[in-house]
């Protein structure tokens, strides 16, 4: 009996003395700066190619492979949060505001920039699912943040200066039974001041800004049925563009700006009824529709006037009378449409 007790006690002591505990310690900095101090970046883009992302050719960021020391089976992931206001989105990723003209795309994650999570919103989100260090082993957990500036608004060529700005935080997330205890789990990030030298390209209208199209006189008999059309007049628009600019345009009904149809509203000076005006470009079989007076990319009913390879684009416009199906009463016909160009 005594010998068995001694053997059992010896085995118990051996097992007890091989037990180790998962551990973590903080070896990084709680406040970290993103990007070089006083960075300066230059790009050229079409005036309305917005939002325009500054792909600078190198990462504007911060990365550190040694922020927490972990050992003996400790399991760790990372969460990230951005504190800047959301002012837009691009391909599902939030654009965060820095100034009225400049925004920011932000990625957070593990040490490798290429594996960063595109940030959206202002809540904590998983930016690194995590891993567990082996028992009886030690390693480190790092993190990274990188950003891309974004031009937000239409403007002429300009120089934008952005001051040092707090952007958000990353926190260590223990899991699978691991606990950080009183160890520092959150680190904060500020974007270093930088300057954008923004050069924009655009076009110059060569034709007069106000074009009067004289409409031919016709008889009601030339438009016997609803939807029938007759050519009333024609004109052309010509531009001179910087290289690489693609021109888009929107027609707006000046009498009824909310009009999104393809029939221009007649002005109050018109005396004819039952007739409207349609506008066609070049040899298109479908008339142009009217949209909002805006140069924004993707504006409703915006249409492409040229490609980026044309520096002297032009478009031929045809105005046609159309029977609106309400019974034609002869008289005068007047309509006013504006053209808004978008340089993309």
C-alpha positions as CSV (number, residue, x, y, z in Angstrom):
1,X,0.0,0.0,0.0
2,X,2.8,2.4,0.9
3,X,4.7,1.7,-2.3
4,X,1.7,2.2,-4.5
5,X,1.1,5.6,-2.9
6,X,4.6,6.7,-3.6
7,X,4.4,5.7,-7.3
8,X,1.1,7.5,-7.7
9,X,2.4,10.7,-6.1
10,X,5.5,10.6,-8.3
11,X,3.4,10.4,-11.5
12,X,1.1,13.1,-10.3
13,X,4.0,15.5,-9.6
14,X,5.4,14.8,-13.1
15,X,2.2,15.6,-14.9
16,X,1.6,18.7,-12.7
17,X,4.9,20.2,-13.4
18,X,4.5,20.0,-17.3
19,X,1.3,22.2,-17.2
20,X,1.7,25.6,-18.9
21,X,-0.6,28.6,-19.3
22,X,-1.6,30.6,-22.4
23,X,-0.1,34.1,-22.0
24,X,-0.1,37.5,-23.8
25,X,1.8,40.7,-23.2
26,X,1.7,44.1,-25.0
27,X,4.9,45.2,-26.7
28,X,3.7,47.8,-29.2
29,X,2.6,51.4,-29.0
30,X,-0.9,52.6,-28.1
31,X,-0.7,55.6,-30.5
32,X,0.6,55.1,-34.1
33,X,1.0,57.3,-37.1
34,X,-0.1,56.2,-40.6
35,X,1.9,57.2,-43.6
36,X,5.0,59.4,-44.0
37,X,5.1,62.7,-42.3
38,X,4.2,65.5,-44.8
39,X,3.6,63.2,-47.7
40,X,3.0,64.7,-51.1
41,X,1.1,63.0,-53.9
42,X,0.3,64.1,-57.4
43,X,-2.2,62.7,-59.9
44,X,-4.0,63.8,-63.1
45,X,-7.6,62.8,-63.8
46,X,-10.7,63.9,-65.8
47,X,-12.7,66.6,-64.0
48,X,-15.8,64.5,-63.4
49,X,-14.1,61.1,-62.9
50,X,-15.2,61.1,-59.3
51,X,-14.7,59.8,-56.7
52,X,-11.1,59.6,-57.9
53,X,-8.8,57.3,-55.9
54,X,-5.2,58.3,-55.5
55,X,-3.3,55.1,-56.4
56,X,0.1,56.4,-55.4
57,X,2.1,53.3,-56.3
58,X,3.1,52.6,-52.7
59,X,1.2,52.0,-49.5
60,X,0.3,55.0,-47.3
61,X,0.2,53.0,-44.1
62,X,1.5,51.6,-40.8
63,X,2.5,47.9,-40.1
64,X,4.1,46.3,-37.1
65,X,4.6,42.5,-36.7
66,X,5.3,42.9,-33.0
67,X,2.4,44.4,-31.1
68,X,1.5,41.5,-28.7
69,X,3.7,38.6,-27.6
70,X,1.7,35.4,-27.3
71,X,2.6,31.9,-26.1
72,X,1.4,28.5,-25.0
73,X,-1.7,28.0,-27.0
74,X,-3.0,31.6,-26.9
75,X,-5.6,32.3,-29.6
76,X,-6.0,35.8,-31.0
77,X,-7.9,37.7,-33.7
78,X,-8.3,41.4,-34.5
79,X,-11.2,43.8,-34.7
80,X,-11.1,47.3,-36.3
81,X,-13.1,50.4,-36.2
82,X,-13.0,53.7,-38.1
83,X,-14.1,56.9,-36.3
84,X,-14.3,59.3,-39.4
85,X,-17.7,60.2,-40.9
86,X,-18.9,58.1,-43.8
87,X,-19.4,60.5,-46.8
88,X,-19.9,58.0,-49.6
89,X,-19.1,54.5,-50.9
90,X,-17.1,52.9,-53.7
91,X,-17.6,49.3,-54.7
92,X,-19.2,48.6,-51.4
93,X,-16.4,50.2,-49.3
94,X,-17.0,53.3,-47.3
95,X,-15.4,56.6,-48.2
96,X,-14.5,58.5,-45.0
97,X,-14.4,62.3,-45.0
98,X,-11.3,64.3,-44.2
99,X,-12.2,67.6,-45.7
100,X,-15.0,68.8,-48.1
101,X,-12.8,67.9,-51.0
102,X,-10.8,64.9,-49.8
103,X,-11.9,61.5,-48.5
104,X,-10.2,58.3,-47.5
105,X,-10.5,54.5,-48.2
106,X,-9.2,52.5,-45.3
107,X,-8.0,48.9,-44.8
108,X,-7.2,47.2,-41.5
109,X,-5.9,43.8,-40.6
110,X,-3.0,41.5,-39.9
111,X,0.6,42.6,-40.7
112,X,0.3,41.9,-44.4
113,X,-1.2,44.9,-46.3
114,X,-2.5,42.7,-49.1
115,X,-4.8,40.9,-46.7
116,X,-6.3,44.0,-45.1
117,X,-10.1,44.2,-44.7
118,X,-11.8,47.1,-46.6
119,X,-13.5,49.1,-43.9
120,X,-17.2,50.1,-44.0
121,X,-19.2,52.0,-41.4
122,X,-18.2,53.0,-37.9
123,X,-18.7,49.8,-35.9
124,X,-16.2,47.3,-34.7
125,X,-15.7,44.5,-37.3
126,X,-13.5,41.4,-37.7
127,X,-10.4,42.3,-39.7
128,X,-8.4,39.2,-38.9
129,X,-10.1,35.9,-38.0
130,X,-7.2,34.8,-35.9
131,X,-4.9,31.9,-35.0
132,X,-3.6,30.0,-32.0
133,X,0.1,29.7,-31.2
134,X,1.2,26.1,-30.4
135,X,1.6,24.9,-26.8
136,X,5.1,25.5,-25.4
137,X,5.7,28.0,-28.2
138,X,5.9,31.8,-28.3
139,X,5.3,34.2,-31.2
140,X,3.9,37.7,-31.8
141,X,0.7,39.1,-33.3
142,X,1.0,42.3,-35.4
143,X,-1.4,44.5,-37.4
144,X,-1.5,47.0,-40.3
145,X,-3.5,50.0,-41.5
146,X,-3.3,51.5,-45.0
147,X,-5.3,54.2,-46.8
148,X,-5.9,55.7,-50.2
149,X,-6.9,59.4,-50.6
150,X,-10.0,60.1,-52.6
151,X,-11.0,63.3,-54.4
152,X,-14.7,63.9,-53.7
153,X,-15.8,67.0,-55.6
154,X,-15.7,68.6,-59.0
155,X,-13.1,71.3,-59.1
156,X,-10.3,72.9,-61.2
157,X,-6.7,71.9,-60.6
158,X,-5.9,72.5,-57.0
159,X,-3.6,71.7,-54.1
160,X,-5.2,70.2,-51.0
161,X,-3.6,70.0,-47.6
162,X,-4.8,67.6,-45.0
163,X,-3.9,68.0,-41.3
164,X,-3.0,65.2,-38.9
165,X,-6.3,63.3,-38.2
166,X,-7.3,60.5,-35.9
167,X,-8.8,57.8,-38.0
168,X,-9.6,54.8,-35.7
169,X,-8.4,51.8,-33.7
170,X,-7.6,48.1,-33.8
171,X,-8.1,45.8,-30.8
172,X,-6.8,42.3,-30.1
173,X,-9.6,39.7,-29.7
174,X,-8.7,36.7,-27.5
175,X,-10.9,33.6,-28.2
176,X,-11.1,29.8,-27.6
177,X,-10.8,30.4,-23.9
178,X,-7.8,32.8,-24.0
179,X,-8.0,35.9,-21.9
180,X,-6.1,39.1,-22.1
181,X,-6.6,40.0,-18.5
182,X,-5.3,43.5,-17.8
183,X,-3.1,43.6,-20.9
184,X,-3.6,46.5,-23.3
185,X,-5.8,45.3,-26.1
186,X,-6.5,48.5,-28.2
187,X,-4.2,50.6,-30.3
188,X,-5.1,53.9,-32.0
189,X,-4.1,55.4,-35.4
190,X,-3.7,58.9,-36.7
191,X,-3.1,59.8,-40.4
192,X,0.0,62.0,-40.8
193,X,-0.5,65.3,-42.6
194,X,-0.2,65.2,-46.4
195,X,-0.7,67.2,-49.6
196,X,-2.5,66.3,-52.8
197,X,-1.4,68.1,-56.0
198,X,-4.5,67.4,-58.1
199,X,-4.5,68.2,-61.8
200,X,-7.8,67.9,-63.7
201,X,-8.5,67.6,-67.4
202,X,-11.6,68.7,-69.2
203,X,-12.9,70.2,-72.5
204,X,-13.8,73.5,-74.1
205,X,-17.0,74.1,-76.0
206,X,-16.2,75.4,-79.5
207,X,-19.8,76.1,-80.6
208,X,-21.8,78.9,-78.9
209,X,-23.1,78.2,-75.5
210,X,-26.6,79.1,-76.7
211,X,-27.7,77.5,-79.9
212,X,-30.9,78.4,-81.6
213,X,-32.4,75.8,-83.9
214,X,-34.8,77.1,-86.5
215,X,-37.7,74.6,-86.8
216,X,-39.2,74.0,-90.2
217,X,-42.9,74.8,-90.9
218,X,-45.0,71.7,-91.5
219,X,-48.6,70.9,-91.9
220,X,-50.6,68.8,-89.4
221,X,-51.2,66.3,-92.2
222,X,-47.5,65.3,-92.0
223,X,-48.1,63.9,-88.5
224,X,-51.3,61.9,-89.1
225,X,-51.0,59.4,-86.2
226,X,-49.8,59.4,-82.6
227,X,-46.0,58.8,-82.5
228,X,-45.4,60.0,-86.1
229,X,-42.3,62.1,-86.5
230,X,-40.9,64.7,-89.0
231,X,-37.4,66.2,-88.9
232,X,-37.8,69.9,-87.8
233,X,-34.1,71.0,-87.6
234,X,-30.6,70.1,-86.9
235,X,-27.4,71.4,-85.2
236,X,-24.0,70.3,-84.0
237,X,-22.0,70.6,-80.8
238,X,-18.2,70.6,-81.0
239,X,-15.6,70.5,-78.2
240,X,-11.8,70.6,-77.8
241,X,-10.6,68.2,-75.1
242,X,-7.5,67.3,-73.2
243,X,-6.1,63.8,-73.9
244,X,-7.8,61.0,-72.2
245,X,-11.1,62.7,-71.5
246,X,-14.3,60.8,-72.2
247,X,-17.3,63.2,-72.7
248,X,-20.8,62.4,-71.4
249,X,-23.8,64.7,-71.7
250,X,-27.2,65.1,-70.2
251,X,-30.2,66.9,-71.8
252,X,-32.4,68.7,-69.3
253,X,-35.9,70.0,-70.1
254,X,-35.7,73.7,-69.1
255,X,-39.5,74.1,-69.0
256,X,-40.1,71.0,-66.9
257,X,-36.8,70.0,-65.2
258,X,-38.3,66.9,-63.7
259,X,-39.2,65.5,-67.1
260,X,-37.5,62.1,-67.7
261,X,-39.3,61.2,-70.9
262,X,-38.0,61.6,-74.5
263,X,-40.4,64.4,-75.4
264,X,-39.4,68.0,-74.7
265,X,-42.1,70.2,-73.0
266,X,-43.2,73.1,-75.1
267,X,-42.7,76.6,-73.6
268,X,-45.6,78.8,-72.6
269,X,-44.9,80.9,-75.7
270,X,-46.0,78.0,-77.9
271,X,-49.5,78.1,-79.4
272,X,-49.6,74.7,-81.1
273,X,-50.9,71.7,-79.2
274,X,-50.8,67.9,-79.7
275,X,-47.2,68.1,-80.8
276,X,-43.9,67.7,-79.0
277,X,-40.2,67.7,-79.8
278,X,-37.7,64.8,-79.7
279,X,-33.9,65.1,-80.0
280,X,-31.7,62.4,-81.6
281,X,-28.0,62.2,-81.8
282,X,-26.0,61.2,-85.0
283,X,-27.7,58.1,-86.6
284,X,-29.4,56.8,-83.4
285,X,-32.8,55.2,-83.9
286,X,-33.9,56.0,-80.3
287,X,-34.4,59.6,-79.0
288,X,-32.5,61.0,-76.1
289,X,-34.2,61.1,-72.8
290,X,-34.1,64.1,-70.4
291,X,-32.4,64.1,-67.0
292,X,-31.2,66.2,-64.1
293,X,-28.9,69.2,-64.7
294,X,-25.8,67.6,-63.2
295,X,-22.3,66.7,-64.4
296,X,-22.1,63.8,-61.9
297,X,-20.8,60.5,-63.3
298,X,-23.8,58.2,-63.7
299,X,-26.4,61.0,-63.8
300,X,-29.8,59.8,-64.9
301,X,-30.2,59.5,-68.7
302,X,-26.6,60.6,-69.3
303,X,-25.2,59.5,-72.6
304,X,-21.7,59.1,-74.0
305,X,-20.7,61.8,-76.5
306,X,-17.0,60.7,-77.1
307,X,-14.3,58.3,-76.2
308,X,-11.1,59.1,-74.4
309,X,-9.2,58.9,-77.7
310,X,-10.9,61.9,-79.2
311,X,-9.6,65.3,-78.6
312,X,-12.0,67.1,-81.0
313,X,-15.3,65.4,-80.5
314,X,-18.5,66.5,-82.0
315,X,-22.1,65.3,-82.2
316,X,-24.9,66.0,-84.7
317,X,-28.3,66.6,-83.2
318,X,-31.6,66.2,-85.0
319,X,-34.8,67.8,-83.6
320,X,-38.1,66.1,-84.7
321,X,-41.7,67.0,-84.4
322,X,-43.8,64.2,-82.8
323,X,-47.5,63.7,-82.7
324,X,-48.3,63.2,-79.0
325,X,-51.8,61.7,-79.7
326,X,-53.8,64.5,-78.2
327,X,-55.1,66.0,-81.4
328,X,-53.0,68.6,-83.3
329,X,-54.0,72.2,-83.3
330,X,-51.7,74.4,-85.5
331,X,-49.6,77.1,-84.1
332,X,-46.0,78.0,-83.0
333,X,-43.7,75.4,-81.4
334,X,-40.9,76.4,-79.0
335,X,-38.8,74.3,-76.6
336,X,-35.7,74.9,-74.5
337,X,-33.3,72.2,-73.5
338,X,-29.9,72.6,-71.8
339,X,-26.8,70.4,-72.2
340,X,-24.6,69.5,-69.3
341,X,-21.2,68.0,-70.1
342,X,-19.4,65.5,-67.8
343,X,-15.7,65.0,-68.3
344,X,-14.9,61.5,-67.3
